[in-house]
Amino acid sequence: MRVDDSLVIERRAVISGAGQSDIGRRLYRDPLELTLDACLVAIADAGLTTADIDGVATYPGPMDVPPGFSGAGVVDVQDALRLELGWWSGGIESPGQLGSVINACLAVAAGLATHVLCFRSVWEGSAQGDKGRAGVMGGGGGGYRASGFMEWTMPFAAPSAAIWIAMMAERHFHEYGTTREQMAQIALNARKNAGVNPNAIYRDPMTMEDYLNVRMISSPLCLYDCDVPCDGATAVIVSHADTVADLRKPGIQVEAVGTALRGRPSWDQFDDLTTMANRDAGAQLWTRTDLKPSDVQLAEMYDGFSFITMTWLEAMGFCGKGESGPFIEGGERIARDGVLPLNTHGGQLSAGRLHGYGFLHEACVQLWGEAGERQVPGDPEVGVAAAGGGPLAGALLLTRRR
């Protein structure tokens, strides 16, 4: 049955511009400055001015804990750019980091705004200082008092998502025979793509031997399975589709979104620990479009840890349940010249932890044909951007307008 366009209101929205600030392991620059740099680049990329912006959306909003997790909130940007807003939104509870962009699509579709500035900034690299990577979760003694679900994980010395995701990966390995050599291809592919991305944090070649011999973090996850804290900001402009003729370049159509959460809202008590909330978001997305997974020509999908990307591959239907290991084995299918180019900028594992916005930025740049040396061949027209792990998940199916 054909999906009724009038019911898929996200199709009234396009991504009209995208921009990033400087990106670095430790820039030691003011995080609001980085945020505004990205915002102004995105506005100019769309051919707009600040006077055209009548909406703002961000994730997660201003946060002090963990250090560097947020660089600015809506109020900071609205005041700094003197924006006159008809709609705005920011908050930590969201269907993945891209929930703020999905909210913007719905606001534009409802007529509350015409051009929404969406941004996400981090400065985790600088916030952690110069003594190597620090934990991003609470804990570490002193006067810290756990609350919420951390009350149940902290007594077992499990304060980090690295431990929770490792538990899920071990379950997948146990049930489906998945191997570390298979999972390694997520990290190896990311590093290969980062090698041709001038903005990536780590660009030196990585071999399977390098991967297998680096220190373990939480079995089966090693150091190279974990994303790289960094400083930087990313912004996109969500515009109403009726404005396309006035934009600097063709808009990227938002074909469909997925935001569903049908399992328990928990990192460690989900009903199926071989998957996550992306299972529900992915299933919902395909009910809102006539396109199929086989139509997708590039996939930019969250890799806070390598295993999360594997669950996204299954959730989006690019392979069967439990089959992500064999699907990525050898790396040919997910290479830039493969059947499903994956995380073409290097993902968070090598390009830096910019959260979901980094994946959306890359999807748009690829669909506009502006990715330079890392451009996917064949003039791609359909891509997916997906972000989130554990109980958080949001995905957008994007198409290039003609």
PALUM-278098 format. One line per field, with one value per residue (C-alpha): z, y, x; residue number from 1. Coordinates in Angstrom, 3 decimals. Example, Ala and Ser with C-alpha at 12.3 -4.5 7.8 and 13.67 -1.06 7.14 Angstrom:
<nodes>
c3 = 7.800;7.140
c2 = -4.500;-1.060
c1 = 12.300;13.670
num = 1;2
</nodes>
This chain:
<nodes>
c3 = 0.000;-0.982;1.889;1.838;1.452;3.328;6.462;6.418;7.484;7.787;3.972;4.267;5.596;3.900;5.137;3.419;4.857;7.047;8.741;11.226;13.350;13.737;15.105;17.243;20.015;22.352;20.926;24.231;22.621;24.112;23.394;22.561;20.032;18.384;18.390;16.720;14.110;13.033;13.114;10.913;8.403;8.163;7.721;4.930;3.340;2.942;1.431;4.409;6.987;10.711;9.987;8.177;11.157;13.149;14.976;17.031;18.239;20.072;22.076;25.010;26.007;28.595;30.870;33.311;33.941;32.455;31.662;28.053;27.047;26.042;24.593;24.449;24.783;22.863;24.990;24.427;20.640;20.428;22.388;20.683;17.185;18.184;16.647;16.615;17.149;16.507;17.941;19.870;21.671;23.669;26.204;27.236;26.904;23.198;20.704;20.237;19.521;16.243;18.068;18.045;14.248;13.989;16.297;13.962;10.963;12.737;13.788;10.209;8.935;11.469;10.395;13.663;11.877;8.358;8.882;12.048;13.146;14.738;16.514;18.727;20.286;22.513;24.190;25.932;24.737;26.434;29.454;30.142;30.119;28.816;30.654;28.245;28.018;31.220;32.051;30.933;33.576;37.240;39.974;41.110;44.844;46.792;47.460;44.451;45.218;42.560;41.636;39.169;37.418;38.429;41.940;40.541;38.383;40.504;43.291;40.633;39.359;36.132;35.733;32.052;28.839;27.723;30.250;29.392;25.643;26.171;27.975;24.950;22.559;24.583;24.395;20.605;20.333;22.420;20.540;16.970;16.926;16.237;16.519;17.413;13.966;12.446;14.782;14.032;10.542;11.955;13.424;10.475;7.974;10.041;10.163;6.422;5.724;8.255;6.357;3.549;5.841;6.652;9.703;11.312;14.658;13.907;10.314;10.607;9.042;11.295;10.697;12.083;14.091;15.582;16.558;18.141;20.114;21.637;25.276;26.214;27.826;28.620;26.840;23.929;23.401;22.997;22.848;19.107;19.632;21.681;20.242;20.549;22.767;20.952;20.638;17.859;16.781;13.987;12.718;10.080;8.834;8.580;6.173;4.873;1.503;-0.032;0.341;-1.883;-4.799;-2.568;-1.195;-2.345;-3.382;-3.623;-0.267;1.058;1.416;4.743;3.350;6.656;10.308;12.999;16.700;18.247;21.660;22.429;24.725;28.268;28.524;29.988;29.094;30.947;31.216;27.559;26.517;24.011;24.978;21.485;20.224;21.459;20.883;17.327;16.623;17.132;15.434;12.356;12.054;12.297;9.666;6.951;7.577;6.550;3.075;-0.080;-0.249;1.009;2.688;-0.681;-2.022;0.474;-1.055;2.048;5.785;8.488;11.725;15.316;16.539;20.115;20.320;17.325;18.412;18.315;14.571;14.127;15.866;13.627;10.535;11.762;12.969;9.607;7.730;5.891;7.108;9.103;12.867;14.255;10.822;11.166;11.864;8.570;6.766;7.677;7.624;5.439;5.175;1.457;1.799;4.009;2.165;0.306;-2.943;-1.410;-1.551;1.614;2.250;6.028;8.170;5.287;7.353;9.863;12.365;16.004;16.309;14.209;13.151;16.678;19.025;17.561;18.407;15.941;14.250;12.786;10.998;9.671;8.441;6.581;5.006;3.668;2.408;0.563;-0.991;-2.132;-3.696;-1.586;0.279;-1.753;-1.670;0.480;-1.815;-2.404;-6.126;-8.242;-7.406;-4.419;-3.983;-0.881;2.511;6.147;9.255;12.546;16.076;19.605;21.738;24.482;25.030;22.738;18.963;16.111;12.354;9.214;5.672;3.288;-0.453;-2.841;-4.396;-8.155
c2 = 0.000;3.408;5.776;8.871;11.920;14.119;11.989;12.063;15.674;15.574;15.718;19.376;19.958;20.076;20.467;23.684;24.287;22.724;23.932;23.064;24.967;24.038;20.500;19.303;16.952;19.910;23.385;25.258;27.720;29.143;26.617;29.338;30.740;27.333;27.047;30.421;29.632;26.522;28.324;31.193;28.795;26.811;29.954;31.205;27.751;27.929;31.401;32.927;35.610;35.652;37.732;34.703;32.364;32.103;28.826;27.212;23.634;21.883;18.828;18.697;22.356;23.817;21.163;21.308;17.561;15.684;18.345;19.482;17.563;20.803;23.961;26.185;26.258;27.875;31.025;31.527;31.344;33.310;36.164;36.140;36.215;38.454;36.026;36.672;33.282;31.828;28.447;26.897;23.685;22.204;19.416;16.201;13.899;13.201;10.302;10.363;13.368;13.924;14.304;18.066;18.045;15.876;18.320;21.121;19.238;18.903;22.564;23.671;21.312;22.767;26.324;27.447;28.397;28.620;28.296;26.525;26.657;23.307;22.945;20.665;21.636;19.806;20.585;17.295;17.177;20.417;19.749;16.507;18.263;17.028;13.730;11.378;10.427;10.677;9.069;10.992;9.554;10.421;8.650;8.503;8.871;12.095;13.597;12.077;10.543;8.368;8.801;7.275;4.126;4.887;3.768;0.246;0.294;2.244;-0.396;-2.847;-0.409;0.034;3.799;3.968;3.300;1.363;-1.296;-1.335;-1.570;-4.219;-6.314;-6.052;-6.881;-9.976;-11.147;-10.651;-12.543;-15.376;-15.683;-15.166;-16.149;-12.604;-12.134;-9.321;-9.639;-8.878;-5.960;-4.590;-3.666;-0.805;0.785;-0.091;1.320;4.492;5.023;4.446;7.079;9.486;9.256;11.330;13.678;16.710;17.511;14.076;13.694;10.443;9.839;7.467;4.028;1.225;-2.490;-5.485;-6.254;-2.746;-3.251;-6.672;-5.658;-2.396;-2.420;-3.664;-1.300;-3.588;-6.937;-7.256;-3.503;-2.290;1.277;1.567;0.592;3.780;7.208;10.104;13.096;16.346;19.997;21.249;22.305;21.323;23.102;22.461;24.549;22.919;24.879;24.521;22.766;25.698;27.868;25.705;28.139;30.863;28.805;28.896;25.239;22.325;21.231;17.709;16.260;14.687;11.622;9.927;9.828;7.159;7.939;5.014;3.549;0.374;-1.399;-0.426;2.994;1.408;0.793;-2.509;-3.734;-3.611;-6.585;-7.788;-7.018;-7.825;-4.664;-1.241;1.400;1.755;-1.463;0.478;3.711;1.837;-0.213;2.921;4.800;2.236;2.487;6.168;5.764;3.707;3.434;0.315;-0.400;-1.525;2.017;3.564;4.521;5.733;5.266;7.575;5.765;6.282;4.675;5.833;2.245;-0.041;-2.415;0.306;0.689;-3.042;-2.851;0.074;-2.010;-4.634;-2.152;-0.378;-3.642;-3.513;-7.059;-9.582;-9.872;-11.143;-10.924;-7.697;-9.632;-11.547;-8.432;-6.316;-9.122;-8.159;-4.570;-4.604;-4.022;-0.928;0.694;3.969;1.991;-0.832;-1.585;0.455;3.135;3.573;6.505;8.050;10.843;8.490;8.413;9.249;6.514;8.465;11.801;12.797;12.595;15.240;13.161;12.637;15.982;14.874;12.006;14.228;16.786;14.078;12.642;16.063;16.880;13.547;14.057;17.539;16.017;18.239;15.638;16.045;13.142;11.034;11.539;8.350;7.473;7.200;10.488;9.158;10.353;8.466;8.386;7.741;9.526;7.725;8.395;7.133;4.136;2.222;3.624;6.628;6.475;8.737;8.339;10.385;9.080;11.763;12.192;14.716;16.904;17.240
c1 = 0.000;1.357;2.084;-0.151;2.115;-0.346;0.088;3.902;4.226;8.011;8.094;7.141;10.671;14.075;17.623;18.670;22.133;24.797;27.947;30.641;33.108;36.741;37.008;39.886;40.868;41.434;40.897;40.619;38.210;35.038;32.253;29.708;32.169;32.425;28.632;28.127;30.788;28.859;25.511;26.690;28.260;25.001;22.894;25.162;25.233;21.452;21.684;19.877;20.623;19.981;16.875;15.393;15.798;12.560;13.168;15.939;16.347;19.161;20.126;20.640;20.506;22.903;24.435;27.328;27.584;29.317;31.955;31.948;28.821;27.071;28.557;25.481;21.714;18.870;18.908;22.660;22.321;19.074;20.582;23.990;22.474;19.522;17.061;13.312;11.721;8.307;9.306;12.192;13.047;15.905;16.163;17.857;14.829;14.648;14.563;18.313;20.476;18.648;15.332;15.887;16.117;13.004;11.204;12.248;10.824;7.490;7.490;8.116;5.421;2.967;3.709;5.297;8.527;9.934;13.686;14.886;18.509;19.437;22.764;24.827;28.154;30.609;33.928;34.583;38.175;39.195;36.995;38.859;42.226;45.567;46.002;44.254;40.635;38.621;35.291;32.225;29.932;29.566;31.449;35.023;34.545;34.434;31.037;29.277;25.885;24.276;20.633;18.193;19.340;22.940;21.972;21.797;24.933;27.393;27.599;28.795;31.469;29.521;29.057;29.955;28.045;31.132;30.170;26.462;27.074;29.755;27.139;24.842;27.669;28.579;24.968;24.961;28.254;26.790;23.495;24.676;28.349;29.518;33.295;35.664;37.237;33.831;33.114;36.594;35.423;33.347;36.490;38.726;36.239;35.890;39.644;40.005;37.336;38.822;42.093;40.550;38.626;40.808;38.661;38.961;40.745;42.588;43.704;46.664;46.068;44.834;45.260;43.442;46.583;46.492;42.871;43.322;46.421;45.211;44.105;40.657;38.166;35.236;35.166;34.546;35.108;38.675;39.989;39.303;35.656;35.113;34.418;36.866;35.998;36.660;35.669;33.431;29.974;27.627;24.526;21.871;18.970;15.548;13.342;9.814;9.757;7.861;10.978;13.185;13.091;14.538;17.432;21.033;21.019;18.572;17.198;17.660;14.162;13.238;11.482;10.642;11.625;11.676;11.339;9.449;10.273;8.330;10.783;11.710;13.426;16.542;20.162;20.356;16.742;15.663;13.555;16.187;19.774;21.059;19.371;18.291;15.617;16.915;14.973;11.729;12.798;14.015;10.828;8.679;10.673;9.970;6.195;6.364;7.852;7.556;11.340;13.073;16.410;17.771;17.200;19.635;22.979;24.801;24.336;25.668;24.863;25.887;29.104;29.538;30.779;31.304;28.580;25.925;26.475;25.981;22.612;21.643;22.468;20.016;17.408;17.322;16.909;20.219;20.786;18.785;18.487;21.775;23.452;25.422;28.638;28.658;27.324;30.352;32.936;35.878;34.640;33.812;30.060;30.458;33.383;32.841;32.659;30.600;26.891;26.272;28.915;28.980;30.118;31.975;33.538;35.119;32.273;32.853;35.470;37.976;36.449;35.390;32.420;30.104;27.054;24.200;24.683;28.000;26.265;23.474;26.005;27.902;24.748;23.780;27.271;27.357;23.917;24.931;28.071;30.336;32.397;35.563;37.998;35.669;32.663;30.684;30.758;27.648;25.901;23.908;20.319;19.107;20.786;20.015;21.238;20.636;21.789;21.400;22.232;20.490;16.968;17.575;17.092;16.073;16.554;15.953;15.640;16.888;16.538;18.036;15.349;15.309
num = 1;2;3;4;5;6;7;8;9;10;11;12;13;14;15;16;17;18;19;20;21;22;23;24;25;26;27;28;29;30;31;32;33;34;35;36;37;38;39;40;41;42;43;44;45;46;47;48;49;50;51;52;53;54;55;56;57;58;59;60;61;62;63;64;65;66;67;68;69;70;71;72;73;74;75;76;77;78;79;80;81;82;83;84;85;86;87;88;89;90;91;92;93;94;95;96;97;98;99;100;101;102;103;104;105;106;107;108;109;110;111;112;113;114;115;116;117;118;119;120;121;122;123;124;125;126;127;128;129;130;131;132;133;134;135;136;137;138;139;140;141;142;143;144;145;146;147;148;149;150;151;152;153;154;155;156;157;158;159;160;161;162;163;164;165;166;167;168;169;170;171;172;173;174;175;176;177;178;179;180;181;182;183;184;185;186;187;188;189;190;191;192;193;194;195;196;197;198;199;200;201;202;203;204;205;206;207;208;209;210;211;212;213;214;215;216;217;218;219;220;221;222;223;224;225;226;227;228;229;230;231;232;233;234;235;236;237;238;239;240;241;242;243;244;245;246;247;248;249;250;251;252;253;254;255;256;257;258;259;260;261;262;263;264;265;266;267;268;269;270;271;272;273;274;275;276;277;278;279;280;281;282;283;284;285;286;287;288;289;290;291;292;293;294;295;296;297;298;299;300;301;302;303;304;305;306;307;308;309;310;311;312;313;314;315;316;317;318;319;320;321;322;323;324;325;326;327;328;329;330;331;332;333;334;335;336;337;338;339;340;341;342;343;344;345;346;347;348;349;350;351;352;353;354;355;356;357;358;359;360;361;362;363;364;365;366;367;368;369;370;371;372;373;374;375;376;377;378;379;380;381;382;383;384;385;386;387;388;389;390;391;392;393;394;395;396;397;398;399;400;401;402
</nodes>
